[in-house]
Amino acid sequence: MQLLVVSDFHLGRGKFFSNGEVNLLEDFDEDERFVELLDYYSLGTYYFSDIHLVLNGDILNLIQIQQENITHLIDEELTCQMLDEIIEGHKEFFDGLRKFVSRPNKKITYVIGNHDFAMSFQKAQQKIIELVGEVEFVHKLVVNGVQIEHGHRFEPVNTVPLSKIFVKGPQGKDIINLPWGSLFCLYLLPKIKYRRPYIDNIRPLSTYIWWALIHDFRFFVNLSFTVFKYLLRTQFRPYGKFNKNFRLSLKKLSQINIHPSYIRFARRVLNRHKDLKMIIFGHSHISEWRRFKDGKLYFNTGTWNQIPSLDKAQHQNITHLTYVMVEFAKDKTIKNAYLRNWQGKWRPYLEEARTNA
């Protein structure tokens, strides 16, 4: 068996609206390349191979697809409406998934992240199943000593306990109990992205903020005022009648980390669970891997979206179509693990890292 893991596509309503207008909130423009990847691992020599595709969170951007009528009261009905809009904007993507899972010995698991937390609703899951075929929805997946999860739970401002996913909203309907970070993305980022569409993808973000202070001062002042106004409004007005996560306490403020170390989080999980041999995260948008002294492994799948970088060594827009491939031996032990960069059907992939486990 082989695991094929991707994450953080952030599908929205498509690159263009029906009237031809550009959708500045759309991050994903690699539908064709993704379908090529799926075809490569489900046709030819892989046609009968046992391939388990894992969509490791934030595949859909259910908290940042609207400019108008923004609301945090996301119930099951609204989630299905947003799904319809995403499906309409990415028909090729979902058709590729349907073809993949229809081929012999192919399986899909959807690991829920923080941008697609609303996929916890049963009707939303059923809509995807009816469109694509059999898909398993989980918050964490463990296969043969490999744990796969999105990774947002290590940032308290981006997660809530699984026992509190839903809260009661208007008319007693269940709504998603969005964490503070998601509420911030929902109400503020669409406004900011219409001025600077790339801002939430920049790595490192802290460098950009300092850069803007010197080179884009008007935007820096506007950004500071917009954030301050939002914080003031949510702190001192009854903004969140149903969702109580709007308030930013000093404790939450101390938990905000612009560039957290997921290597450290991986080491913590592997130390706690002795039966695990490998952990795979997403969320950070940074592809990386590490072999620890005890031989255990950590991988991060990164993102397929463009990452503007202000690093002095990488002052450029970076797009790496990275994914993780894990091969298992017949006895279900890890045989090989790879971090690969998809190049297209004529030159399938560039090996970023390979480890014989």
Stockholm file with secondary structure:
# STOCKHOLM 1.0

chainA/1-357         MQLLVVSDFHLGRGKFFSNGEVNLLEDFDEDERFVELLDYYSLGTYYFSDIHLVLNGDILNLIQIQQENITHLIDEELTCQMLDEIIEGHKEFFDGLRKFVSRPNKKITYVIGNHDFAMSFQKAQQKIIELVGEVEFVHKLVVNGVQIEHGHRFEPVNTVPLSKIFVKGPQGKDIINLPWGSLFCLYLLPKIKYRRPYIDNIRPLSTYIWWALIHDFRFFVNLSFTVFKYLLRTQFRPYGKFNKNFRLSLKKLSQINIHPSYIRFARRVLNRHKDLKMIIFGHSHISEWRRFKDGKLYFNTGTWNQIPSLDKAQHQNITHLTYVMVEFAKDKTIKNAYLRNWQGKWRPYLEEARTNA
#=GR chainA/1-357 SS CEEEEECCCCBCSCSBCTTSCBCTTCCCCCHHHHHHHHHHTTSGGGTTSCEEEEEESCSBCTTSSCSSSCCSCCBHHHHHHHHHHHHHHTHHHHHHHHHHHHSTTEEEEEECCSTTGGGGSHHHHHHHHHHHSCCEEESCEEETTEEECCCGGGSGGGCCCGGGSEEECGGGCEEECCCHHHHHHHHTHHHHHTTCTTGGGCBSHHHHHHHHHHHCHHHHHHHHHHHHHHHHHHHHSCCCSSCCCCCCCHHHHHHCCSSCCHHHHHHHHHHHCTTCCEEEECSSCCEEEEECTTSCEEEEECCSSCEEBCCTTCCSEECCCEEEEEEECTTSCEEEEEEEEECCTTSCEEEEEEEEC
#=GC SS_cons         CEEEEECCCCBCSCSBCTTSCBCTTCCCCCHHHHHHHHHHTTSGGGTTSCEEEEEESCSBCTTSSCSSSCCSCCBHHHHHHHHHHHHHHTHHHHHHHHHHHHSTTEEEEEECCSTTGGGGSHHHHHHHHHHHSCCEEESCEEETTEEECCCGGGSGGGCCCGGGSEEECGGGCEEECCCHHHHHHHHTHHHHHTTCTTGGGCBSHHHHHHHHHHHCHHHHHHHHHHHHHHHHHHHHSCCCSSCCCCCCCHHHHHHCCSSCCHHHHHHHHHHHCTTCCEEEECSSCCEEEEECTTSCEEEEECCSSCEEBCCTTCCSEECCCEEEEEEECTTSCEEEEEEEEECCTTSCEEEEEEEEC
//
